[in-house]
Amino acid sequence: MGLWLEGRTLAGKIREDIREQVERYEEVTNRVPGLVGILVGENPASKVYLRTKEKTSQKLGIHSEILRFPADIQKESLQIEIEKLNQREEVDGILVQLPLPSAFDPYEIITLISPEKDVDGFHPFSLGTLLWNQPGFKACTPLGIVELLKDNGITIAGKRVVIIGRSLIVGKPLAAMMTNEHGTVTICHSKTENLPQVASEADILVAAMGKAAYVTADFVKTGAAVIDVGMNQLKDKDKVKEFFGDDEKREKDLQEKGYTLIGDVDPRVIDKAEHLTPVPGGVGPLTVAMLMRNTLEAFKRRRKLK
């Protein structure tokens, strides 16, 4: 049986380092980093994600705001609001919570953010610096994955890396980061032929396609490190028992919430893999920690602090 690759401990260390730096810079500049999240519409998951980011910011001494707009806001009005944030001196980081309502083109909206405040790392300028392997803001979830592997002594250089999922949020930027770390990278997706066979050749397998327990033991090489980025709701009692056995926490989730969380990887893969990230508690805490670190970095760059 393999080891669970927890992200909570590393995320805690990163948050503590950020908190200490924020305190130190406040003494010198009488300012703290500022982060503003933009929520368009009423997506329940987006509300939860933004609230988590807001709470974490407050704990670290980072000023945080959430601007909420109706789903039918005019594009021109949203553009004006983003431009206002670009001009506000006390705002160091701007994030637009995705997904946006279907009426909006995410590319068009994200490119409105000033690159120096793009703490999500999705702006074309940020993605360009990533491809050039130059300093710049990197997408938070992929960055957290790389940090987690390094912190646990899992070598990337020379290893076969397979990423299932090609989104701009995880798959594509992660592929670039892993390449920059000298991994040999394959990106798989819904059109990939013989997907289980391709995946089973990976030393490091990353699942980020949004399908509950899609990756089974057949996809996994014995001794591989498996990173589960998925976050899916599992409501079927029998399925919960099948995947987790008599797990009291999962049963409590069902009773209180009506569901428990499961990733894109069948948790029983732990019996074959050397490492597997749990859901929740694996990649998720690091995503928020990386956002906070990017916000602090934006604050330092804009004021030329070291």
C-alpha positions in Angstrom: 0.0 0.0 0.0 1.2 3.4 -0.9 1.4 6.7 1.0 -1.1 9.4 1.1 0.4 12.6 -0.3 -1.2 15.2 2.0 -1.1 18.9 0.9 -2.3 20.4 4.2 1.1 20.3 6.0 3.0 22.0 3.2 0.2 24.5 2.6 0.4 25.4 6.3 4.1 26.0 6.1 3.7 28.3 3.1 0.9 30.2 4.7 2.9 30.8 7.9 5.9 32.1 5.8 3.5 34.5 4.0 2.0 35.7 7.2 5.4 36.5 8.6 6.4 38.3 5.5 3.2 40.3 5.4 3.8 41.5 9.0 7.4 42.4 8.2 6.6 44.4 5.1 3.7 46.2 6.9 6.2 47.5 9.5 8.4 48.9 6.7 5.8 50.2 4.2 2.7 50.6 6.4 0.8 48.6 3.7 -0.3 45.1 3.2 -1.0 43.1 0.0 -4.5 43.6 -1.5 -6.5 40.9 -3.3 -9.8 41.4 -5.1 -11.9 38.5 -6.4 -14.6 39.1 -9.0 -17.7 36.8 -9.0 -20.1 37.1 -11.9 -23.4 35.2 -11.4 -24.5 32.7 -8.7 -22.3 29.6 -9.3 -22.5 27.9 -5.8 -19.0 26.3 -6.1 -17.5 29.7 -7.2 -19.0 31.3 -4.1 -17.4 28.7 -1.8 -14.0 29.0 -3.5 -14.0 32.8 -3.2 -15.1 32.7 0.4 -12.3 30.3 1.2 -9.8 32.6 -0.5 -11.2 35.6 1.4 -11.0 33.8 4.8 -7.4 32.7 4.1 -6.4 36.2 3.1 -7.7 37.6 6.3 -5.9 35.1 8.4 -2.6 36.0 6.7 -3.1 39.8 7.0 -3.8 40.3 3.3 -6.6 42.8 2.6 -9.3 41.0 0.6 -12.5 42.0 -1.2 -15.1 40.2 -3.3 -16.9 42.1 -5.9 -20.2 40.4 -6.9 -22.0 41.1 -10.2 -25.2 39.7 -11.6 -24.9 37.2 -14.5 -26.5 39.6 -16.9 -24.1 42.5 -16.2 -23.1 44.1 -19.5 -19.7 43.3 -20.8 -18.7 46.9 -21.0 -19.7 47.5 -17.3 -17.5 44.5 -16.2 -14.6 45.9 -18.3 -14.9 49.3 -16.5 -14.9 47.6 -13.1 -11.7 45.6 -14.0 -10.0 48.7 -15.3 -10.8 50.5 -12.0 -9.1 47.7 -10.1 -6.1 47.9 -12.5 -5.8 51.6 -11.4 -6.2 51.1 -7.6 -2.8 51.4 -6.0 -3.8 49.3 -3.0 -4.9 46.4 -5.1 -2.0 44.0 -5.9 -3.9 41.0 -7.2 -7.1 40.6 -9.3 -8.8 37.2 -9.9 -11.9 36.6 -12.0 -13.5 33.4 -10.6 -14.1 30.9 -13.4 -16.3 29.6 -14.9 -18.0 32.8 -16.1 -21.6 32.8 -17.4 -21.8 31.6 -21.0 -22.4 35.1 -22.4 -18.8 36.0 -21.5 -15.6 35.0 -23.3 -13.1 34.1 -20.6 -10.1 35.0 -22.7 -11.5 38.5 -23.4 -12.2 39.1 -19.7 -8.9 37.7 -18.4 -6.8 39.8 -20.8 -8.4 42.9 -19.3 -6.4 42.3 -16.0 -3.1 44.1 -15.8 -0.4 41.4 -16.1 1.3 42.8 -12.9 -1.9 41.9 -11.0 -2.6 38.6 -12.6 -2.2 36.4 -9.5 -4.2 33.5 -11.0 -1.5 33.2 -13.8 -4.0 32.9 -16.6 -3.2 36.1 -18.6 -1.5 35.5 -22.0 1.5 37.4 -20.7 1.9 35.1 -17.7 1.5 32.0 -19.8 4.1 33.4 -22.2 6.6 33.9 -19.4 5.9 30.3 -18.3 6.7 29.0 -21.7 9.8 31.0 -21.8 10.7 29.6 -18.4 11.1 33.2 -17.1 10.0 34.7 -13.7 6.3 35.4 -13.7 3.0 34.4 -12.2 2.2 30.8 -12.5 -1.3 29.1 -12.4 -1.9 28.2 -8.7 -3.0 24.5 -8.9 -0.2 23.4 -11.2 2.3 25.3 -9.1 1.0 23.7 -6.0 1.4 20.2 -7.6 5.0 20.9 -8.5 5.8 22.2 -5.0 4.1 19.1 -3.4 6.2 16.7 -5.5 9.4 18.5 -4.7 8.6 18.8 -1.0 8.1 15.0 -0.8 11.3 14.2 -2.7 9.6 13.0 -5.8 11.9 13.6 -8.8 10.4 15.1 -11.9 13.6 15.3 -14.1 13.8 12.4 -16.5 10.5 11.0 -15.4 7.5 10.1 -17.6 4.7 12.5 -16.7 1.1 11.9 -18.0 -1.5 14.5 -17.5 -5.2 13.6 -18.2 -6.9 16.9 -18.9 -5.9 19.8 -21.1 -7.6 22.8 -19.4 -5.9 26.2 -19.2 -6.4 26.1 -15.4 -4.4 22.8 -14.8 -3.4 20.6 -17.8 -1.7 23.0 -20.2 0.2 25.1 -17.6 1.2 22.0 -15.7 2.6 20.5 -18.8 4.8 23.5 -19.3 5.9 23.5 -15.7 6.8 19.8 -15.7 8.7 20.3 -19.0 10.6 23.2 -17.4 11.5 20.7 -14.6 12.9 18.3 -17.2 10.0 15.8 -17.1 8.9 14.0 -20.3 5.3 15.1 -20.6 2.3 13.6 -22.4 -1.1 15.4 -22.3 -4.1 13.1 -22.7 -7.8 14.0 -23.2 -11.1 12.7 -24.4 -9.7 11.9 -27.9 -6.7 10.0 -26.7 -6.6 6.4 -27.9 -5.8 3.6 -25.5 -5.8 6.0 -22.6 -5.4 3.4 -19.8 -2.3 2.1 -21.6 -0.8 5.5 -22.0 -1.5 6.5 -18.4 0.0 3.2 -17.1 3.4 4.2 -18.5 3.6 7.3 -16.2 5.9 7.6 -13.3 3.9 10.7 -12.3 0.2 10.6 -13.3 -2.0 13.6 -12.9 -5.8 13.3 -13.2 -7.7 16.6 -13.9 -10.7 15.8 -16.1 -13.6 16.2 -13.7 -14.9 12.6 -13.8 -15.5 10.9 -10.5 -13.2 7.9 -9.8 -12.5 7.7 -13.6 -8.9 6.6 -13.1 -8.7 3.0 -11.8 -5.9 0.7 -11.1 -5.6 -0.2 -14.8 -4.4 3.3 -15.5 -1.6 3.2 -12.9 1.9 1.9 -13.1 3.0 0.1 -9.9 4.9 2.5 -7.8 3.7 5.7 -9.6 3.0 9.0 -7.9 -0.7 9.8 -8.6 -2.0 13.4 -8.3 -5.7 13.7 -8.1 -7.0 17.2 -9.0 -10.7 16.2 -9.2 -13.4 17.4 -6.8 -16.6 15.6 -7.4 -19.7 15.0 -5.3 -20.6 11.4 -4.6 -24.1 10.9 -3.3 -24.8 7.2 -3.8 -24.5 5.3 -0.4 -23.5 2.1 -2.0 -20.8 3.7 -4.1 -19.5 5.5 -1.0 -19.2 2.2 0.8 -17.6 0.6 -2.3 -14.9 3.3 -2.5 -14.3 4.1 1.1 -15.5 1.1 3.1 -16.8 1.9 6.6 -15.4 5.4 6.8 -17.1 7.3 9.6 -16.2 10.7 8.1 -17.7 9.8 4.7 -20.9 8.6 6.4 -21.1 11.8 8.4 -20.7 13.8 5.1 -23.7 11.9 3.6 -25.8 12.6 6.6 -25.0 16.2 7.0 -24.4 17.3 3.4 -26.0 14.7 1.3 -22.7 13.9 -0.4 -19.0 13.3 0.1 -16.2 14.4 -2.1 -14.3 12.1 -4.4 -11.6 12.9 -6.9 -11.0 11.8 -10.4 -9.0 8.8 -9.1 -10.5 5.7 -7.5 -9.1 6.0 -4.0 -8.4 2.3 -4.0 -5.5 3.1 -6.4 -3.5 3.7 -3.2 -3.0 -0.1 -3.1 -0.9 0.1 -6.3 0.6 3.6 -6.4 3.5 4.7 -4.3 1.8 8.0 -3.6 -1.7 9.3 -4.0 -3.2 12.7 -3.1 -6.4 12.4 -1.0 -9.6 14.3 -1.9 -10.1 16.5 0.0 -6.8 17.5 1.6 -4.4 16.9 -1.2 -4.0 19.5 -4.0 -6.8 21.9 -2.8 -5.1 23.5 0.2 -2.0 24.2 -2.0 -4.0 26.0 -4.7 -5.1 28.6 -2.2 -1.7 28.8 -0.7 -0.1 29.5 -4.1 -2.7 32.3 -4.7 -1.7 33.9 -1.5 2.0 33.6 -2.4 1.4 35.1 -5.8 -0.4 38.0 -4.2 2.5 38.7 -1.9 4.9 38.5 -4.8 2.8 41.0 -6.8 2.9 43.3 -3.8 6.7 43.0 -3.6 7.2 43.5 -7.3 5.0 46.5 -7.6 6.9 48.2 -4.7 10.3 46.8 -5.6 10.7 45.1 -2.3 13.0 42.1 -1.7 
